[in-house]
Amino acid sequence: MIKRDNCFDFLRFLFAMIVVIGHLTCIAQIPQLQQFSFLFPTGLSVTGFFVISGFLIAQSYDYSTWKTYLIKRARRLLPAYVFVIVACTIGLSLVSTLTFKEYFTSIDTLKYLGANLCFLNFLHPSLPGVFEHPLINDNSVNPALWTLKIEVCFYLCVPIIIYILKRSKHPALWMASIYILAVIYQHGCYYIESTYQAPIWGILARQLPGFMQYFIVGISGYIYKDRFIRNKNLLLIPALLIFVIEYIFGYEILRPLAFGIIILWCAWSLKALNNFSKYGDISYGIYIYHGPILKLLLCTGSFAAMGAIGGSIVYIASVLSAGWLSWHLLEKHALKRK
């Protein structure tokens, strides 16, 4: 077993909770909550996930054969993911404006189920007659799922990347090249989007080729782990300065590298949190369940009935409970199966 010498579990939980609360402030059209949206940058949290994923997935592959690696990734990702898709498809029929017959015979229901089970959430993010409510700014069922297809594509890329790095005399040069190409790709997409007023390029910019800059920082943290730990305090101050400057001015050139250094510094410096998940790894669960829970509370009027504070407390408690139950009843057992 790999020794737990970091607090990545805590950091993943922290990023997941930022997304949970951030979506509460931006999805719910409630003025008392929207004023706090700047405190919970969901986009930043997602990129933090990608840095951590780069490190952990590279480590997982390094300790596995390609076959066991793919099996482990499938066991970690699929059980809860398939459950939330199927559960939403069936359960949300109760809040649809359509009758049961209309709902279950609708081609849109089948399209949602098929597209989402294939990690193609963007093709059909909504269910017919579901979440059509004035307090919700879009009727997608689960707005967090768009990142999962990026994760899956990254999982498939890792064996190739690690193969190249292990057989190269200059792995740092390869990783730097991947980083630079990802930055060029992303900013090229943004340039085309702004020049030709083509929103699709903005969407493409936020997919795997662009986000590879975050994943490769995580991979490099694993490859050069010992060297980084020895020099982490020297790297922290420059990383903080670069991150703050680029974040303020909206740049994303050296920010992924700087943010990755900050995350990796925290992972090996906050030692009191190294065993954070000893009672359950609920980060993945709360991430994939929180969207439907929030929208269900809003569209049924439960959130409004409890008020902004009461509704927020019930929402967060429900999300944490769902994540805990998912881990102990589903995810943990899937990982232990032989």
C-alpha positions in Angstrom: 0.0 0.0 0.0 1.2 3.5 -0.8 2.1 5.4 2.3 -0.2 8.3 3.1 2.3 11.2 3.3 0.2 14.0 2.0 -3.2 15.8 2.5 -4.5 15.5 -1.1 -7.7 14.0 0.4 -8.3 17.2 2.4 -7.5 19.4 -0.6 -9.9 17.5 -2.8 -12.6 17.9 -0.2 -11.9 21.6 0.1 -12.1 22.1 -3.7 -15.3 20.0 -3.8 -16.9 22.1 -1.1 -16.0 25.3 -2.9 -17.8 24.0 -6.0 -20.8 22.9 -3.8 -21.1 26.4 -2.2 -20.1 28.2 -5.4 -23.0 26.6 -7.3 -25.3 27.6 -4.6 -24.4 31.2 -5.0 -24.6 31.2 -8.8 -27.3 28.7 -9.8 -29.8 29.8 -7.2 -31.2 33.2 -8.3 -31.2 34.4 -4.7 -29.7 37.9 -4.2 -28.6 37.3 -0.6 -26.4 34.4 -1.8 -25.2 35.8 -5.1 -23.3 38.6 -3.4 -20.9 36.0 -2.0 -20.2 34.2 -5.3 -16.7 35.8 -5.6 -15.6 33.9 -2.4 -16.2 30.5 -4.0 -14.5 30.4 -7.5 -15.7 27.1 -8.9 -13.5 27.3 -12.0 -10.4 27.6 -9.9 -11.4 24.7 -7.8 -11.9 22.5 -10.9 -8.4 23.3 -12.1 -7.2 22.4 -8.6 -8.8 19.0 -9.0 -6.9 18.5 -12.3 -3.5 19.2 -10.7 -4.2 16.7 -7.9 -5.6 14.2 -10.4 -2.4 14.5 -12.5 -0.3 13.6 -9.5 -2.5 10.8 -8.2 -3.3 9.2 -11.5 0.4 9.2 -12.5 1.1 7.5 -9.2 -1.6 5.0 -9.7 -0.4 4.0 -13.1 3.2 3.8 -11.8 2.1 1.2 -9.3 0.0 -0.9 -11.7 0.0 -2.7 -15.0 -2.0 -1.0 -17.7 -4.8 -3.6 -17.2 -5.0 -3.1 -13.4 -4.7 0.6 -13.9 -7.8 0.8 -16.1 -9.7 -1.5 -13.8 -8.9 0.6 -10.8 -9.9 3.8 -12.6 -13.2 2.3 -13.7 -14.0 1.0 -10.2 -13.3 4.4 -8.8 -15.2 6.5 -11.3 -18.1 4.4 -12.7 -20.2 3.0 -9.8 -21.3 6.4 -8.4 -21.4 8.0 -11.8 -23.7 5.4 -13.3 -25.8 5.5 -10.1 -26.3 9.3 -10.2 -27.3 9.2 -13.9 -29.8 6.4 -13.6 -31.2 7.7 -10.2 -31.8 11.1 -11.7 -33.4 9.7 -14.8 -35.8 7.7 -12.8 -36.3 9.8 -9.6 -36.7 13.2 -11.3 -39.7 11.9 -13.2 -41.5 12.8 -9.9 -40.9 16.5 -10.4 -41.2 16.7 -14.2 -44.0 18.7 -15.7 -44.8 15.8 -18.0 -46.9 12.8 -17.0 -45.0 9.5 -16.3 -46.0 8.1 -19.6 -44.9 11.2 -21.5 -41.7 11.4 -19.5 -40.6 7.8 -19.9 -41.6 7.5 -23.6 -39.9 10.8 -24.5 -36.9 10.6 -26.8 -35.3 13.3 -24.7 -35.2 11.0 -21.6 -33.4 8.3 -23.7 -31.0 10.9 -25.1 -30.2 12.2 -21.6 -29.5 8.6 -20.3 -27.5 7.6 -23.4 -25.4 10.8 -23.7 -24.6 11.0 -20.0 -23.7 7.4 -19.6 -21.1 8.0 -22.4 -19.7 11.0 -20.5 -21.1 13.3 -23.2 -23.2 15.5 -20.9 -22.9 18.5 -23.2 -24.9 16.7 -25.9 -28.0 16.4 -23.7 -27.7 17.9 -20.2 -31.5 18.1 -19.4 -34.4 15.9 -18.8 -37.9 16.7 -20.2 -39.9 19.0 -18.0 -37.3 18.9 -15.2 -35.9 21.9 -13.3 -37.9 24.5 -15.3 -38.2 26.9 -12.5 -37.6 30.7 -12.2 -35.2 30.3 -9.3 -32.8 28.2 -11.5 -30.8 29.9 -14.2 -30.6 26.7 -16.4 -32.4 23.4 -16.5 -29.4 21.1 -16.8 -29.7 18.2 -14.4 -26.1 18.1 -13.1 -23.9 21.0 -14.1 -20.7 19.4 -12.6 -20.6 16.4 -14.9 -18.8 18.3 -17.7 -15.5 17.7 -16.1 -15.8 13.9 -16.0 -15.3 13.4 -19.7 -12.0 15.4 -19.3 -10.9 13.1 -16.5 -11.7 10.0 -18.6 -9.8 11.3 -21.6 -6.9 12.1 -19.2 -6.9 8.6 -17.8 -6.5 7.3 -21.3 -3.6 9.6 -22.0 -1.6 8.8 -18.9 -0.1 5.5 -20.1 1.2 7.2 -23.2 2.6 10.2 -21.3 4.3 8.0 -18.7 5.7 5.7 -21.4 7.3 8.7 -23.1 8.6 10.2 -19.9 10.2 7.0 -18.6 12.0 6.3 -21.9 13.2 9.9 -22.4 16.6 11.2 -21.2 14.9 14.6 -20.7 11.4 14.1 -19.2 11.4 17.7 -18.0 11.7 18.9 -21.6 8.7 16.7 -22.6 6.6 18.0 -19.8 7.5 21.6 -20.5 6.6 21.0 -24.1 3.2 19.6 -23.2 2.5 22.5 -20.9 3.5 25.1 -23.5 1.4 23.4 -26.2 -1.6 23.3 -23.9 -1.2 27.0 -23.2 -0.9 27.8 -26.9 -4.0 25.7 -27.7 -6.1 27.3 -25.0 -5.2 30.9 -25.9 -5.5 30.2 -29.6 -9.1 29.1 -29.0 -9.8 32.2 -27.0 -8.3 34.4 -29.8 -10.5 32.7 -32.4 -13.6 33.0 -30.1 -13.1 36.8 -29.6 -12.0 37.5 -33.2 -14.8 35.7 -35.0 -17.4 35.8 -32.2 -17.6 32.0 -32.2 -18.5 30.8 -28.7 -17.8 27.2 -29.5 -14.1 28.0 -29.4 -14.4 29.2 -25.9 -15.9 25.9 -24.9 -13.2 24.0 -26.7 -10.6 26.0 -24.9 -11.9 24.6 -21.6 -11.5 21.0 -22.6 -8.6 18.5 -22.3 -6.0 20.0 -24.6 -6.2 23.2 -22.7 -6.5 21.7 -19.2 -3.6 19.4 -19.9 -1.4 22.3 -18.5 -2.9 21.5 -15.0 -2.6 17.8 -15.4 1.0 17.9 -16.5 1.9 20.1 -13.5 0.5 17.4 -11.3 2.4 14.7 -13.2 5.6 16.6 -12.8 5.0 16.9 -9.1 4.9 13.1 -8.9 7.9 12.6 -11.2 10.0 15.1 -9.2 8.4 14.6 -5.8 11.5 14.3 -3.7 13.2 17.2 -5.4 10.1 19.4 -5.0 9.7 18.5 -1.3 13.3 19.6 -0.6 12.8 23.0 -2.4 9.1 23.6 -1.8 9.6 26.5 0.6 11.8 28.3 -1.9 9.2 27.9 -4.7 6.2 29.0 -2.6 6.7 32.8 -2.6 7.4 33.2 -6.4 4.4 30.9 -7.0 2.1 33.0 -4.8 3.2 36.2 -6.6 2.7 34.8 -10.1 -0.6 33.3 -9.2 -2.0 36.5 -7.6 -0.8 38.7 -10.5 -2.2 36.5 -13.2 -5.4 35.8 -11.4 -6.1 39.5 -10.9 -5.4 40.4 -14.5 -7.1 37.3 -15.9 -4.0 35.6 -17.4 -3.6 31.8 -17.5 0.0 31.4 -18.8 2.1 30.7 -15.7 -0.9 30.5 -13.4 -1.3 26.7 -13.8 2.3 26.1 -12.8 2.1 28.5 -9.9 -1.2 27.1 -8.7 0.2 23.6 -9.0 3.2 24.5 -6.8 0.9 26.1 -4.2 -1.3 22.9 -4.1 1.7 20.6 -3.9 3.2 22.8 -1.2 0.0 22.5 0.8 -0.1 18.7 0.2 3.2 18.1 2.0 3.1 21.0 4.5 -0.3 20.6 6.2 0.7 17.3 7.8 -2.0 17.4 10.5 -4.5 16.8 7.7 -2.8 13.7 6.1 -5.4 11.3 7.5 -8.4 13.5 6.7 -10.3 10.8 4.8 -9.8 7.9 7.3 -13.5 7.8 7.9 -14.5 8.1 4.3 -13.4 9.6 0.9 -16.5 11.6 0.2 -15.1 14.3 -2.2 -16.2 12.6 -5.4 -19.7 11.9 -4.1 -20.4 15.4 -2.9 -19.1 16.7 -6.3 -21.4 14.6 -8.5 -24.5 14.7 -6.2 -24.7 18.3 -5.2 -26.2 19.7 -8.4 -29.4 17.6 -8.5 -29.8 18.1 -4.7 -29.6 21.8 -5.0 -31.9 22.1 -8.0 -34.4 19.7 -6.4 -34.6 21.9 -3.2 -35.1 25.0 -5.4 -37.7 23.7 -7.8 -39.8 22.0 -5.1 -39.9 25.3 -3.1 -38.2 23.6 -0.1 -35.3 26.0 -0.2 -37.5 29.1 -0.3 -39.6 27.8 2.6 -36.6 27.5 4.8 -35.1 30.9 3.8 -31.6 31.5 2.5 -29.7 30.5 5.7 -31.9 27.5 6.5 -32.0 26.3 3.0 -28.2 26.6 2.6 -27.7 24.6 5.8 -30.1 21.8 4.7 -28.5 21.8 1.2 -24.9 21.4 2.5 -26.0 18.8 5.1 -27.8 16.8 2.4 -24.8 16.9 0.1 -22.4 15.8 2.8 -24.8 13.0 3.8 -25.2 11.9 0.2 -21.4 11.8 -0.2 -20.9 9.8 3.0 -23.6 7.3 2.1 -22.3 6.9 -1.4 -18.8 6.2 -0.2 -19.8 3.6 2.5 -22.6 1.9 0.6 -21.3 2.0 -3.0 -17.9 3.4 -3.8 -15.8 1.7 -1.1 -17.3 -1.7 -1.9 -16.6 -1.3 -5.6 -13.0 -0.6 -4.9 -12.6 -3.7 -2.7 -14.1 -6.1 -5.2 -11.6 -8.6 -6.6 
